[in-house]
């Protein structure tokens, strides 16, 4: 019995070493691709005339859709920020998803809403709309009031039905856009008309200076938890998504900041209200749609237009958010299992989806099992302490190295955090991240996987927000 | 066994050093760039030609011919309008740059294998206003890289010459760039004559609608007569663009043609004509707009109502009449909706 267990442990250890090597090789590839993509982007910045795009009457108009459920604290700031965008033709559609607080009232009081008999322009699934309103103060603002659909996707679909323009930008109610974000996004659709969807970078606003609905100086807060998330976001966006974009296999265009061609999204039936990763699910459906029709298309990511969001500052809120993300990912991968390893779907089927299954879906489970097995091995004396420490040390060091890689890309391209103190906090967070936070996160994701496998029902839950007024440090 | 953690620690130390070094080097590069820009402005001076520091200008130009960072600095100065001088110093300034070999360097960069170098050279050549820059840039409109094509388009517009406009129109005709991207560059006075010639040229027949759009954007009165003619005889797309052009020109003398277009067989033309009439402040058009509130197309009804509101007090009066007495229920509904947007009505709504 002990021998069999010993044999299993040794085999598992060998598997974990191979698995880690595979994971780090993939991440190294992504860092290289991301670095190249960002370098190219930075070099070409001076060729781009965003000012003309922002002013031109012939630029493609954009409908900005904000789903809002109980967002009375942040909705005004968010709408104000969007309406101040430097762009000639856009509309802002706030979808009040059956809020039980004063979201609709605060909008009505601030923007003097009157009823509008706007006709829906698309047939996509959503709960019934109770009313559509337009603002007397700013004709670009439209508010759609609907029954609560229990998901963000349902609200997005309602916004999509009432959107007028060829491009639609999905943003969260707790986000602030850089003033010149729209021309940067639209340019990609104008210069490369085959573009179907595009994501921009989401940065964390906690601690930054916010003036008149815009982040004027990026800063880091004192809370370690938020700084850890800042490093995590930088790694995910600057290294991960730019790398995937280079390969042509972007699977996630963040729901907090993603722009799409409206007609393509309508052609695939809009967002899936039953999905908890509705943003990634839509992207995957668009990939499938375009690939099956043999269409030349592009779903990409650009790191320059910035959207600022408020990160959870407490562990329970963060846990709930990450739980939802992991379960949404598993749900999506199961739904599209037919695409995995299928040559017809190109780099998405052959590379991105297998990577997500092996390293994003199963990764946390294998990591947690690895910790358990190493502890077991140490107890039974099957592994020397020196070996265990060396193994753990290498894993931590490589983890830190990839976070530092993300900081390096940030320094190369953007250098948003100008203060040395903020920069120091990020370097520190990159080091600490792998000593505790990473293990906690793996446990959360493993728990989420367990819940998903058992088929436990999932709820969206509510995120407690401090609001941007308090984001000033 | 110890080698592994030691190697990992070494990797971390190297990476941390690299990150810090990148930050420091970038700060240094920024300082150098700032100094270089100050040198350009100082060398040019603000006084007469005799006070220009020619040797310094030539030295900076030589540096620019060699270094990409120096080209970026010069480009940012040019884009901000601080260079080149627009007075008598312009010719000596250009001569100094030419003698330093900058023009020659930019010409060869236009044929570089690196896309960024091609695009940047096009923009620099155009903004510096070197003689014959249009001929250097025009071939880049057919470049394989979309960023270079966009930069060439921008550069030709920066030339601000009829020759540049001809090159842009050629690209429009040959379908090298999206039409909207060319049209938005042809909106200045220097583009009017080439546009008018192209409108009458059979070679440009397929792009006439876009030329009409561009003529409207120039807001030049010379465009009115050709646009009115196009409105009477063109294809549906051309008539729509002609209406849009006349809307932008805002000339009362085109109101008769626009009133006639209100009975066009195409709903899109009727809607655009109604919108254009709203911008003309011509009370005589009210009579023609009122029946349009009952048009079979929702868009035409909407545009007609908006136009009536834009016409001021007489238009609002007509809307009031329509809201109460128009025989068509759709017209009454649309007029009522539009009246709700009037400040007085809105105040009443807010009070309620």
Contacts between the chains, C-beta under 8 A, distances in Angstrom:
chain1	res1	chain2	res2	distance
A	43	B	116	4.8
A	44	B	115	7.8
A	44	B	116	5.7
A	44	B	119	7.4
A	44	B	147	5.4
A	46	B	72	5.6
A	46	B	75	5.5
A	46	B	76	7.4
A	46	B	120	6.4
A	46	B	123	7.6
A	47	B	116	6.8
A	47	B	119	4.1
A	47	B	120	6.6
A	47	B	123	6.9
A	47	B	147	5.2
A	47	B	148	7.4
A	47	B	150	7.1
A	47	B	151	4.3
A	48	B	147	7.3
A	48	B	150	7.4
A	49	B	150	7.4
A	49	B	151	7.9
A	49	B	154	4.8
A	52	B	154	7.1
A	52	B	184	6.4
A	52	B	185	7.7
A	56	B	180	7.8
A	56	B	184	4.3
A	57	B	184	7.6
A	57	B	217	7.3
A	58	B	180	4.2
A	58	B	181	8.0
A	58	B	183	6.0
A	58	B	184	4.8
A	58	B	213	7.6
A	59	B	180	7.7
A	59	B	184	7.7
A	112	B	346	6.7
A	112	B	350	6.0
A	114	B	340	5.6
A	114	B	341	7.5
A	114	B	346	6.9
A	114	B	349	5.9
A	116	B	337	7.8
A	117	B	333	7.7
A	117	B	337	6.5
A	119	B	298	7.2
A	136	B	341	6.8
A	136	B	346	4.8
A	190	B	178	6.5
A	190	B	180	7.4
A	190	B	181	6.6
A	191	B	146	4.6
A	191	B	147	6.8
A	191	B	150	5.5
A	192	B	146	5.9
A	193	B	178	6.9
A	386	B	1	5.8
A	386	B	2	7.9
A	387	B	1	6.4
A	389	B	5	7.3
A	390	B	1	5.5
A	390	B	2	7.3
A	390	B	4	4.9
A	390	B	5	5.2
A	391	B	4	8.0
A	393	B	4	7.3
A	393	B	5	4.2
A	393	B	8	5.9
A	393	B	9	7.9
A	394	B	4	5.2
A	394	B	5	6.5
A	394	B	8	4.9
A	396	B	8	7.9
A	397	B	5	7.4
A	397	B	8	3.3
A	397	B	9	6.6
A	397	B	11	6.4
A	397	B	12	5.4
A	398	B	8	6.8
A	398	B	11	7.9
A	400	B	12	5.7
A	401	B	8	8.0
A	401	B	11	5.7
A	401	B	12	6.1
A	401	B	15	5.5
A	404	B	12	7.3
A	404	B	15	4.3
A	404	B	16	6.2
A	404	B	18	7.9
A	404	B	19	5.6
A	405	B	15	7.0
A	407	B	19	5.2
A	408	B	15	7.2
A	408	B	18	6.2
A	408	B	19	5.1
A	408	B	22	6.0
A	411	B	19	6.1
A	411	B	22	4.4
A	411	B	23	5.2
A	411	B	26	6.5
A	412	B	22	6.2
A	412	B	26	7.9
A	415	B	23	7.3
A	415	B	26	6.3
A	423	B	23	6.7
A	427	B	16	6.9
A	427	B	19	6.9
